[in-house]
């Protein structure tokens, strides 16, 4: 199990990527091997219990906060984190817990609901492009343009509302959208955006249990919608759509991470470990200060110290 550290460096001689490999590599899909969603267990625990997981989660929070500060200070990279999953897979709570230690001023969160009439008059990637994070920031997509290959595929009536020329709506449209997404993500990657994609893989039984929990607890009933049950009835269609989408859009520049989501605490271990390992690989550095600025800083430091000594002599006090 990883030892405690200062939030940026491993306490051993191993890199964070090596230290956290057991919670990242088994769940990686980057297109280098054939992919089958059914081979990924939703109830995986990675050999951990909740207490061990809690310590790793807390370490990763500190590490992520440190990396975020460097990301913002350097201003060269942007980070786009995409979360997909069935209803009640734990996307919202994962985002809340994994990022609870970061500075909210450096994080942008976008949730993509039913497209507006304006959005429907543009291409399917248009509204997402408006939300892509700028350099130095973390951007989180809670659902994303991947819905265009999921809910739109499961519900053909949604596709009919997108005002596409009829001759373009062929049996190849989904493969074409996969190609467009891969090209778009390759473009972002080549322009300094690190892309990490998380599919929260929840089992049908666990989804049922979470729906029941929402119904039984007054504080959670607001989360429940009857539409969730209607979508649950289409479970097999969604699983087939996810299988096809994940298999065709897992790439080296923008890999998928198939997160076991039946145990929320282990999902947070996998997500946090994946993010800090990837950020370590960017070799983020604080901007260097030139010699002239250092000389100016020294003059300012001496002036402030002199001011402090003078205040001490005159009895001036710092404000509380």
C-alpha positions in Angstrom: 0.0 0.0 0.0 1.3 3.5 -0.8 3.0 5.3 2.1 2.2 8.8 3.2 3.9 11.6 1.3 3.9 15.3 0.8 1.3 15.2 -1.9 3.7 15.5 -4.8 6.4 12.8 -4.6 6.3 9.2 -3.6 8.0 8.5 -0.2 9.9 5.7 -1.8 12.2 5.8 -4.8 9.4 4.7 -7.0 7.4 7.1 -9.2 3.7 7.6 -8.5 3.0 5.7 -11.7 4.8 2.7 -10.4 3.4 3.0 -6.9 -0.2 3.2 -8.1 0.1 0.9 -11.1 -2.1 -1.8 -9.5 -5.0 0.6 -9.4 -4.5 2.0 -13.0 -3.1 -0.5 -15.5 -5.7 -3.3 -15.0 -8.5 -0.9 -15.9 -6.8 0.8 -18.9 -8.2 0.5 -22.4 -6.1 2.3 -25.0 -6.8 0.5 -28.2 -3.7 -1.7 -28.2 -5.7 -4.8 -27.3 -9.1 -6.2 -28.2 -11.8 -5.0 -25.8 -14.7 -6.8 -24.2 -16.7 -4.9 -21.6 -18.0 -8.2 -20.2 -14.5 -9.1 -19.1 -14.3 -6.2 -16.7 -15.8 -6.9 -13.3 -18.0 -4.2 -11.8 -17.4 -5.4 -8.2 -13.5 -5.5 -8.3 -11.8 -4.3 -5.1 -8.2 -4.5 -6.1 -7.2 -6.5 -3.0 -8.1 -3.5 -0.8 -10.5 -3.0 2.1 -12.3 0.3 2.8 -9.7 1.5 5.4 -6.7 0.9 3.0 -8.7 2.6 0.2 -9.5 5.6 2.4 -5.7 6.2 3.0 -4.9 6.0 -0.7 -7.8 8.4 -1.6 -6.6 10.9 0.9 -3.0 10.7 -0.4 -4.3 11.2 -3.9 -6.3 14.3 -2.9 -3.1 15.9 -1.6 -1.1 14.9 -4.6 -3.8 16.2 -7.0 -3.9 19.5 -5.1 -0.2 19.9 -5.6 -0.2 19.0 -9.2 -3.2 21.3 -9.9 -1.1 24.2 -8.5 1.8 23.4 -10.8 -0.6 23.0 -13.7 -2.1 26.4 -13.2 1.3 28.1 -12.5 3.0 26.6 -15.6 0.0 27.4 -17.9 1.1 25.0 -20.7 -1.3 22.0 -20.4 -5.0 21.7 -20.1 -6.6 18.5 -18.6 -9.9 17.2 -19.8 -11.5 14.5 -17.6 -14.6 12.7 -19.1 -17.0 10.7 -17.0 -19.6 8.4 -18.5 -21.7 5.7 -17.0 -25.2 4.4 -16.5 -27.6 6.1 -14.1 -26.6 5.7 -10.5 -23.1 4.6 -11.5 -21.6 7.2 -9.1 -20.3 9.9 -11.4 -21.5 12.8 -9.3 -20.1 11.4 -6.0 -16.8 10.4 -7.6 -16.3 13.9 -8.9 -17.2 15.4 -5.5 -14.9 13.2 -3.5 -11.8 12.9 -5.8 -11.7 16.7 -6.4 -12.6 17.8 -2.9 -9.1 18.9 -2.1 -8.4 21.0 -5.2 -8.8 24.8 -5.6 -12.2 25.2 -7.2 -11.0 28.4 -9.0 -8.9 26.1 -11.3 -11.6 23.6 -12.1 -14.4 23.8 -14.7 -17.3 21.3 -14.6 -19.7 20.9 -17.5 -22.8 18.7 -17.5 -24.4 18.0 -20.8 -28.2 17.7 -20.7 -30.8 17.6 -23.5 -29.5 19.8 -26.4 -31.1 23.2 -26.8 -32.6 24.3 -30.2 -29.4 26.3 -30.8 -27.2 23.3 -30.1 -29.2 21.1 -32.4 -28.5 23.6 -35.2 -24.8 22.9 -34.9 -22.6 19.8 -35.3 -22.7 17.3 -32.4 -19.3 18.4 -31.1 -20.0 22.1 -31.1 -21.4 22.5 -27.6 -18.6 20.5 -26.1 -15.9 22.5 -27.8 -17.2 25.6 -26.0 -16.5 23.9 -22.6 -13.0 22.5 -23.3 -10.7 23.8 -20.5 -8.1 26.4 -21.2 -4.4 25.9 -20.5 -3.6 25.6 -16.8 -7.0 24.3 -15.8 -8.8 21.1 -15.1 -12.0 20.5 -17.0 -14.5 17.9 -16.0 -17.2 16.6 -18.4 -20.0 14.9 -16.4 -21.3 13.0 -19.5 -20.1 14.4 -22.8 -20.2 14.2 -26.6 -20.2 10.4 -26.1 -23.9 10.6 -25.4 -24.2 11.1 -29.2 -23.1 7.5 -29.6 -25.1 6.2 -26.6 -28.5 7.7 -25.8 -28.9 8.9 -29.4 -28.1 5.4 -30.6 -30.5 3.7 -28.2 -33.2 6.3 -28.9 -33.4 6.8 -32.7 -36.0 9.5 -32.2 -33.4 11.7 -30.7 -31.2 11.4 -33.8 -34.2 12.4 -35.9 -34.4 15.8 -34.0 -30.8 16.7 -35.0 -31.8 18.1 -38.3 -29.1 16.2 -40.3 -29.5 16.0 -44.0 -31.3 12.6 -44.6 -28.7 11.3 -46.9 -26.1 11.5 -44.2 -28.0 9.4 -41.7 -26.8 5.9 -42.9 -26.1 2.6 -41.1 -22.4 3.9 -40.9 -23.2 7.0 -38.8 -22.0 5.5 -35.6 -18.6 4.4 -37.0 -18.3 7.8 -38.6 -19.0 9.5 -35.2 -16.3 7.3 -33.6 -13.9 8.5 -36.3 -14.8 12.1 -35.8 -14.4 11.8 -32.0 -11.0 10.1 -32.3 -9.8 12.8 -34.7 -11.1 15.5 -32.4 -9.4 14.0 -29.4 -6.2 13.6 -31.3 -6.4 17.2 -32.3 -6.8 18.3 -28.7 -4.0 16.1 -27.5 -1.7 17.5 -30.1 -2.5 21.0 -28.9 -1.7 20.4 -25.2 -4.8 18.9 -23.7 -4.4 15.7 -21.6 -7.5 13.6 -22.0 -8.5 10.9 -19.5 -11.8 9.1 -19.9 -13.6 7.2 -17.2 -16.5 4.7 -17.7 -18.0 3.9 -14.4 -18.9 0.3 -14.8 -21.8 -0.5 -12.4 -23.7 -3.8 -12.4 -27.4 -4.0 -13.0 -27.9 -5.4 -9.5 -26.0 -2.6 -7.9 -28.0 0.0 -9.9 -31.2 -1.6 -8.6 -29.9 -1.4 -5.0 -29.0 2.3 -5.5 -32.4 3.1 -6.9 -34.1 1.5 -3.9 -31.8 3.4 -1.6 -32.9 6.7 -3.3 -36.5 5.8 -2.9 -36.2 4.7 0.8 -34.1 7.7 2.0 -36.0 11.1 2.1 -32.7 12.9 1.5 -32.0 11.1 -1.7 -35.5 11.0 -3.3 -34.8 14.1 -5.2 -32.2 12.2 -7.2 -34.8 9.7 -8.5 -36.6 10.1 -11.8 -39.1 7.8 -13.4 -37.1 8.1 -16.6 -34.3 6.3 -14.9 -36.5 3.2 -14.7 -37.4 3.5 -18.4 -33.8 3.6 -19.3 -33.0 0.6 -17.0 -35.4 -1.4 -19.1 -33.0 -0.7 -22.1 -30.0 -2.0 -20.1 -28.9 -4.6 -22.7 -29.1 -2.0 -25.5 -27.0 0.4 -23.5 -24.4 -2.2 -22.7 -24.1 -3.1 -26.4 -23.8 0.6 -27.3 -21.1 1.1 -24.6 -19.2 -2.0 -25.9 -19.1 -0.6 -29.4 -18.2 2.9 -28.3 -15.5 1.9 -25.9 -13.9 -0.5 -28.3 -13.7 2.1 -31.1 -12.7 5.2 -29.1 -10.0 3.8 -26.8 -6.8 5.3 -28.1 -3.3 6.1 -26.9 -3.9 9.9 -27.0 -7.3 9.5 -25.1 -7.5 6.2 -23.3 -10.6 4.9 -21.5 -10.4 3.6 -17.9 -13.0 1.0 -17.1 -13.7 1.8 -13.4 -15.3 -0.9 -11.3 -18.1 1.1 -9.8 -20.1 -1.3 -7.5 -17.9 -0.2 -4.6 -17.7 3.6 -4.7 -14.6 3.7 -2.5 -12.7 1.6 -4.9 -13.9 3.6 -7.9 -12.4 6.7 -6.2 -9.1 4.9 -5.7 -8.9 4.0 -9.4 -9.9 7.5 -10.6 -7.6 9.4 -8.3 -4.7 7.1 -8.9 -5.2 7.4 -12.7 -5.2 11.2 -12.6 -2.2 11.8 -10.4 -0.2 9.2 -12.3 -1.0 10.9 -15.6 -0.2 14.4 -14.2 3.1 13.2 -12.9 3.9 12.2 -16.4 3.5 15.8 -17.6 6.6 16.8 -15.5 4.8 20.0 -14.4 7.2 22.7 -13.2 6.8 26.1 -11.6 7.9 29.0 -13.9 11.5 30.0 -13.5 12.2 33.5 -12.4 14.9 35.3 -14.3 18.0 36.8 -12.7 16.8 40.4 -13.0 13.5 39.6 -11.2 15.4 37.8 -8.5 17.4 40.9 -7.8 14.2 43.0 -7.7 12.7 40.5 -5.3 15.7 40.7 -3.0 15.3 44.5 -2.9 11.6 44.2 -2.0 12.4 41.6 0.6 15.0 43.8 2.3 12.6 46.8 2.2 9.8 44.7 3.8 12.1 43.5 6.5 13.3 47.0 7.2 9.6 48.1 7.4 9.0 45.3 9.9 11.9 46.3 12.1 10.7 49.9 12.1 7.2 48.9 13.0 8.5 46.9 15.9 10.3 49.9 17.2 7.4 52.2 16.9 5.0 49.6 18.4 2.8 49.2 15.3 0.8 46.0 15.2 -0.3 43.8 12.3 -4.0 43.7 11.7 -5.7 40.6 13.1 
